[in-house]
Amino acid sequence: MCIDWKRVSKRIYQQRKKMRMSREEVAEKIGRVPSYYGDIERGTCGMSVDTLVALSNTLHLSVDYILYGAAEETDIYEQICRSLKNYDIRIQNRALSLMDFYLKQEVKTG
């Protein structure tokens, strides 16, 4: 299967924007210089497995989604866990309560 680096870069760019992070912030978090990260985001170069995993963790995206755009059901659970793991238990419990409340409202309103 061939990787379409332009599509990879688009998914990375969209998630960075969604998270309201600058290129410099992402580059710092993944341990790369901003110019290299910019090349990744423009799709003008590939990346190492280490960089891919660092991006996955930083942007809260699965590696599968970054590379192929496919999100499986288990990826959603992994994304939720990754999003919450850096917070203390109090905030994690609050997030869980909010999610439960939201889902119950969705069921009621259909």
PyMOL commands that place a pseudoatom at each C-alpha (Angstrom):
pseudoatom trace, name=CA, resn=MET, resi=1, chain=A, elem=C, hetatm=0, pos=[0.000, 0.000, 0.000]
pseudoatom trace, name=CA, resn=CYS, resi=2, chain=A, elem=C, hetatm=0, pos=[1.416, 3.363, -1.036]
pseudoatom trace, name=CA, resn=ILE, resi=3, chain=A, elem=C, hetatm=0, pos=[1.326, 6.286, 1.380]
pseudoatom trace, name=CA, resn=ASP, resi=4, chain=A, elem=C, hetatm=0, pos=[0.005, 9.566, -0.033]
pseudoatom trace, name=CA, resn=TRP, resi=5, chain=A, elem=C, hetatm=0, pos=[2.185, 12.103, 1.797]
pseudoatom trace, name=CA, resn=LYS, resi=6, chain=A, elem=C, hetatm=0, pos=[0.029, 15.026, 0.638]
pseudoatom trace, name=CA, resn=ARG, resi=7, chain=A, elem=C, hetatm=0, pos=[-3.002, 13.486, 2.350]
pseudoatom trace, name=CA, resn=VAL, resi=8, chain=A, elem=C, hetatm=0, pos=[-0.900, 12.659, 5.404]
pseudoatom trace, name=CA, resn=SER, resi=9, chain=A, elem=C, hetatm=0, pos=[0.210, 16.280, 5.581]
pseudoatom trace, name=CA, resn=LYS, resi=10, chain=A, elem=C, hetatm=0, pos=[-3.388, 17.507, 5.239]
pseudoatom trace, name=CA, resn=ARG, resi=11, chain=A, elem=C, hetatm=0, pos=[-4.554, 15.341, 8.154]
pseudoatom trace, name=CA, resn=ILE, resi=12, chain=A, elem=C, hetatm=0, pos=[-1.656, 16.562, 10.303]
pseudoatom trace, name=CA, resn=TYR, resi=13, chain=A, elem=C, hetatm=0, pos=[-2.293, 20.204, 9.374]
pseudoatom trace, name=CA, resn=GLN, resi=14, chain=A, elem=C, hetatm=0, pos=[-6.032, 19.960, 10.062]
pseudoatom trace, name=CA, resn=GLN, resi=15, chain=A, elem=C, hetatm=0, pos=[-5.494, 18.411, 13.483]
pseudoatom trace, name=CA, resn=ARG, resi=16, chain=A, elem=C, hetatm=0, pos=[-2.853, 20.989, 14.440]
pseudoatom trace, name=CA, resn=LYS, resi=17, chain=A, elem=C, hetatm=0, pos=[-5.270, 23.780, 13.518]
pseudoatom trace, name=CA, resn=LYS, resi=18, chain=A, elem=C, hetatm=0, pos=[-8.097, 22.056, 15.386]
pseudoatom trace, name=CA, resn=MET, resi=19, chain=A, elem=C, hetatm=0, pos=[-5.890, 21.907, 18.489]
pseudoatom trace, name=CA, resn=ARG, resi=20, chain=A, elem=C, hetatm=0, pos=[-4.921, 25.572, 17.994]
pseudoatom trace, name=CA, resn=MET, resi=21, chain=A, elem=C, hetatm=0, pos=[-1.215, 24.814, 18.060]
pseudoatom trace, name=CA, resn=SER, resi=22, chain=A, elem=C, hetatm=0, pos=[1.474, 26.596, 16.087]
pseudoatom trace, name=CA, resn=ARG, resi=23, chain=A, elem=C, hetatm=0, pos=[3.963, 24.755, 13.902]
pseudoatom trace, name=CA, resn=GLU, resi=24, chain=A, elem=C, hetatm=0, pos=[6.654, 25.745, 16.364]
pseudoatom trace, name=CA, resn=GLU, resi=25, chain=A, elem=C, hetatm=0, pos=[4.733, 24.234, 19.294]
pseudoatom trace, name=CA, resn=VAL, resi=26, chain=A, elem=C, hetatm=0, pos=[4.252, 20.918, 17.512]
pseudoatom trace, name=CA, resn=ALA, resi=27, chain=A, elem=C, hetatm=0, pos=[7.884, 20.862, 16.381]
pseudoatom trace, name=CA, resn=GLU, resi=28, chain=A, elem=C, hetatm=0, pos=[9.044, 21.433, 19.957]
pseudoatom trace, name=CA, resn=LYS, resi=29, chain=A, elem=C, hetatm=0, pos=[6.767, 18.716, 21.360]
pseudoatom trace, name=CA, resn=ILE, resi=30, chain=A, elem=C, hetatm=0, pos=[7.967, 16.138, 18.818]
pseudoatom trace, name=CA, resn=GLY, resi=31, chain=A, elem=C, hetatm=0, pos=[11.609, 17.138, 19.267]
pseudoatom trace, name=CA, resn=ARG, resi=32, chain=A, elem=C, hetatm=0, pos=[12.204, 18.354, 15.720]
pseudoatom trace, name=CA, resn=VAL, resi=33, chain=A, elem=C, hetatm=0, pos=[13.181, 21.722, 14.253]
pseudoatom trace, name=CA, resn=PRO, resi=34, chain=A, elem=C, hetatm=0, pos=[10.281, 23.829, 12.933]
pseudoatom trace, name=CA, resn=SER, resi=35, chain=A, elem=C, hetatm=0, pos=[11.562, 23.791, 9.343]
pseudoatom trace, name=CA, resn=TYR, resi=36, chain=A, elem=C, hetatm=0, pos=[11.531, 19.976, 9.263]
pseudoatom trace, name=CA, resn=TYR, resi=37, chain=A, elem=C, hetatm=0, pos=[8.051, 19.844, 10.778]
pseudoatom trace, name=CA, resn=GLY, resi=38, chain=A, elem=C, hetatm=0, pos=[6.950, 22.397, 8.165]
pseudoatom trace, name=CA, resn=ASP, resi=39, chain=A, elem=C, hetatm=0, pos=[8.221, 20.079, 5.421]
pseudoatom trace, name=CA, resn=ILE, resi=40, chain=A, elem=C, hetatm=0, pos=[6.208, 17.209, 6.919]
pseudoatom trace, name=CA, resn=GLU, resi=41, chain=A, elem=C, hetatm=0, pos=[3.098, 19.366, 7.090]
pseudoatom trace, name=CA, resn=ARG, resi=42, chain=A, elem=C, hetatm=0, pos=[3.524, 20.486, 3.471]
pseudoatom trace, name=CA, resn=GLY, resi=43, chain=A, elem=C, hetatm=0, pos=[3.997, 16.886, 2.360]
pseudoatom trace, name=CA, resn=THR, resi=44, chain=A, elem=C, hetatm=0, pos=[7.413, 17.520, 0.850]
pseudoatom trace, name=CA, resn=CYS, resi=45, chain=A, elem=C, hetatm=0, pos=[9.109, 14.804, 2.906]
pseudoatom trace, name=CA, resn=GLY, resi=46, chain=A, elem=C, hetatm=0, pos=[8.347, 11.637, 4.791]
pseudoatom trace, name=CA, resn=MET, resi=47, chain=A, elem=C, hetatm=0, pos=[9.215, 10.950, 8.407]
pseudoatom trace, name=CA, resn=SER, resi=48, chain=A, elem=C, hetatm=0, pos=[10.786, 8.342, 10.635]
pseudoatom trace, name=CA, resn=VAL, resi=49, chain=A, elem=C, hetatm=0, pos=[8.732, 5.968, 12.747]
pseudoatom trace, name=CA, resn=ASP, resi=50, chain=A, elem=C, hetatm=0, pos=[9.887, 7.877, 15.846]
pseudoatom trace, name=CA, resn=THR, resi=51, chain=A, elem=C, hetatm=0, pos=[8.591, 11.145, 14.402]
pseudoatom trace, name=CA, resn=LEU, resi=52, chain=A, elem=C, hetatm=0, pos=[5.334, 9.509, 13.340]
pseudoatom trace, name=CA, resn=VAL, resi=53, chain=A, elem=C, hetatm=0, pos=[4.752, 8.148, 16.856]
pseudoatom trace, name=CA, resn=ALA, resi=54, chain=A, elem=C, hetatm=0, pos=[5.633, 11.515, 18.411]
pseudoatom trace, name=CA, resn=LEU, resi=55, chain=A, elem=C, hetatm=0, pos=[3.116, 13.219, 16.100]
pseudoatom trace, name=CA, resn=SER, resi=56, chain=A, elem=C, hetatm=0, pos=[0.513, 10.601, 16.944]
pseudoatom trace, name=CA, resn=ASN, resi=57, chain=A, elem=C, hetatm=0, pos=[0.930, 11.291, 20.659]
pseudoatom trace, name=CA, resn=THR, resi=58, chain=A, elem=C, hetatm=0, pos=[1.125, 15.073, 20.312]
pseudoatom trace, name=CA, resn=LEU, resi=59, chain=A, elem=C, hetatm=0, pos=[-1.864, 15.434, 17.985]
pseudoatom trace, name=CA, resn=HIS, resi=60, chain=A, elem=C, hetatm=0, pos=[-3.938, 12.670, 19.637]
pseudoatom trace, name=CA, resn=LEU, resi=61, chain=A, elem=C, hetatm=0, pos=[-4.321, 10.803, 16.345]
pseudoatom trace, name=CA, resn=SER, resi=62, chain=A, elem=C, hetatm=0, pos=[-3.731, 7.128, 15.661]
pseudoatom trace, name=CA, resn=VAL, resi=63, chain=A, elem=C, hetatm=0, pos=[-0.835, 6.182, 13.408]
pseudoatom trace, name=CA, resn=ASP, resi=64, chain=A, elem=C, hetatm=0, pos=[-3.334, 4.448, 11.095]
pseudoatom trace, name=CA, resn=TYR, resi=65, chain=A, elem=C, hetatm=0, pos=[-5.344, 7.630, 10.759]
pseudoatom trace, name=CA, resn=ILE, resi=66, chain=A, elem=C, hetatm=0, pos=[-2.272, 9.764, 10.073]
pseudoatom trace, name=CA, resn=LEU, resi=67, chain=A, elem=C, hetatm=0, pos=[-1.013, 7.395, 7.375]
pseudoatom trace, name=CA, resn=TYR, resi=68, chain=A, elem=C, hetatm=0, pos=[-4.214, 6.143, 5.780]
pseudoatom trace, name=CA, resn=GLY, resi=69, chain=A, elem=C, hetatm=0, pos=[-7.083, 8.269, 7.038]
pseudoatom trace, name=CA, resn=ALA, resi=70, chain=A, elem=C, hetatm=0, pos=[-8.874, 5.245, 8.471]
pseudoatom trace, name=CA, resn=ALA, resi=71, chain=A, elem=C, hetatm=0, pos=[-10.183, 5.477, 12.001]
pseudoatom trace, name=CA, resn=GLU, resi=72, chain=A, elem=C, hetatm=0, pos=[-11.334, 2.236, 13.530]
pseudoatom trace, name=CA, resn=GLU, resi=73, chain=A, elem=C, hetatm=0, pos=[-13.632, 2.036, 16.518]
pseudoatom trace, name=CA, resn=THR, resi=74, chain=A, elem=C, hetatm=0, pos=[-10.782, 1.108, 18.850]
pseudoatom trace, name=CA, resn=ASP, resi=75, chain=A, elem=C, hetatm=0, pos=[-8.917, 4.219, 17.721]
pseudoatom trace, name=CA, resn=ILE, resi=76, chain=A, elem=C, hetatm=0, pos=[-11.632, 6.373, 19.291]
pseudoatom trace, name=CA, resn=TYR, resi=77, chain=A, elem=C, hetatm=0, pos=[-11.053, 4.740, 22.674]
pseudoatom trace, name=CA, resn=GLU, resi=78, chain=A, elem=C, hetatm=0, pos=[-7.305, 5.134, 22.283]
pseudoatom trace, name=CA, resn=GLN, resi=79, chain=A, elem=C, hetatm=0, pos=[-7.723, 8.807, 21.379]
pseudoatom trace, name=CA, resn=ILE, resi=80, chain=A, elem=C, hetatm=0, pos=[-9.864, 9.426, 24.451]
pseudoatom trace, name=CA, resn=CYS, resi=81, chain=A, elem=C, hetatm=0, pos=[-7.307, 7.702, 26.677]
pseudoatom trace, name=CA, resn=ARG, resi=82, chain=A, elem=C, hetatm=0, pos=[-4.398, 9.575, 25.100]
pseudoatom trace, name=CA, resn=SER, resi=83, chain=A, elem=C, hetatm=0, pos=[-6.226, 12.879, 25.496]
pseudoatom trace, name=CA, resn=LEU, resi=84, chain=A, elem=C, hetatm=0, pos=[-6.860, 12.293, 29.199]
pseudoatom trace, name=CA, resn=LYS, resi=85, chain=A, elem=C, hetatm=0, pos=[-3.645, 10.592, 30.316]
pseudoatom trace, name=CA, resn=ASN, resi=86, chain=A, elem=C, hetatm=0, pos=[-1.740, 13.834, 30.964]
pseudoatom trace, name=CA, resn=TYR, resi=87, chain=A, elem=C, hetatm=0, pos=[-4.341, 15.146, 33.410]
pseudoatom trace, name=CA, resn=ASP, resi=88, chain=A, elem=C, hetatm=0, pos=[-4.789, 14.315, 37.069]
pseudoatom trace, name=CA, resn=ILE, resi=89, chain=A, elem=C, hetatm=0, pos=[-7.542, 11.947, 38.194]
pseudoatom trace, name=CA, resn=ARG, resi=90, chain=A, elem=C, hetatm=0, pos=[-9.861, 14.780, 39.251]
pseudoatom trace, name=CA, resn=ILE, resi=91, chain=A, elem=C, hetatm=0, pos=[-9.908, 16.247, 35.750]
pseudoatom trace, name=CA, resn=GLN, resi=92, chain=A, elem=C, hetatm=0, pos=[-10.226, 12.783, 34.191]
pseudoatom trace, name=CA, resn=ASN, resi=93, chain=A, elem=C, hetatm=0, pos=[-13.289, 12.068, 36.345]
pseudoatom trace, name=CA, resn=ARG, resi=94, chain=A, elem=C, hetatm=0, pos=[-14.806, 15.437, 35.457]
pseudoatom trace, name=CA, resn=ALA, resi=95, chain=A, elem=C, hetatm=0, pos=[-14.277, 14.758, 31.743]
pseudoatom trace, name=CA, resn=LEU, resi=96, chain=A, elem=C, hetatm=0, pos=[-15.917, 11.353, 32.120]
pseudoatom trace, name=CA, resn=SER, resi=97, chain=A, elem=C, hetatm=0, pos=[-18.908, 12.909, 33.900]
pseudoatom trace, name=CA, resn=LEU, resi=98, chain=A, elem=C, hetatm=0, pos=[-19.283, 15.524, 31.169]
pseudoatom trace, name=CA, resn=MET, resi=99, chain=A, elem=C, hetatm=0, pos=[-19.072, 12.876, 28.465]
pseudoatom trace, name=CA, resn=ASP, resi=100, chain=A, elem=C, hetatm=0, pos=[-21.710, 10.749, 30.225]
pseudoatom trace, name=CA, resn=PHE, resi=101, chain=A, elem=C, hetatm=0, pos=[-23.995, 13.769, 30.586]
pseudoatom trace, name=CA, resn=TYR, resi=102, chain=A, elem=C, hetatm=0, pos=[-23.587, 14.683, 26.919]
pseudoatom trace, name=CA, resn=LEU, resi=103, chain=A, elem=C, hetatm=0, pos=[-24.260, 11.139, 25.730]
pseudoatom trace, name=CA, resn=LYS, resi=104, chain=A, elem=C, hetatm=0, pos=[-27.397, 10.846, 27.866]
pseudoatom trace, name=CA, resn=GLN, resi=105, chain=A, elem=C, hetatm=0, pos=[-28.673, 14.102, 26.351]
pseudoatom trace, name=CA, resn=GLU, resi=106, chain=A, elem=C, hetatm=0, pos=[-27.975, 12.784, 22.847]
pseudoatom trace, name=CA, resn=VAL, resi=107, chain=A, elem=C, hetatm=0, pos=[-29.962, 9.616, 23.564]
pseudoatom trace, name=CA, resn=LYS, resi=108, chain=A, elem=C, hetatm=0, pos=[-32.911, 11.656, 24.872]
pseudoatom trace, name=CA, resn=THR, resi=109, chain=A, elem=C, hetatm=0, pos=[-32.983, 14.023, 21.894]
pseudoatom trace, name=CA, resn=GLY, resi=110, chain=A, elem=C, hetatm=0, pos=[-32.164, 11.335, 19.341]
for i in range(1, 110): cmd.bond("trace and resi %d" % i, "trace and resi %d" % (i + 1))
show_as sticks, trace
zoom trace
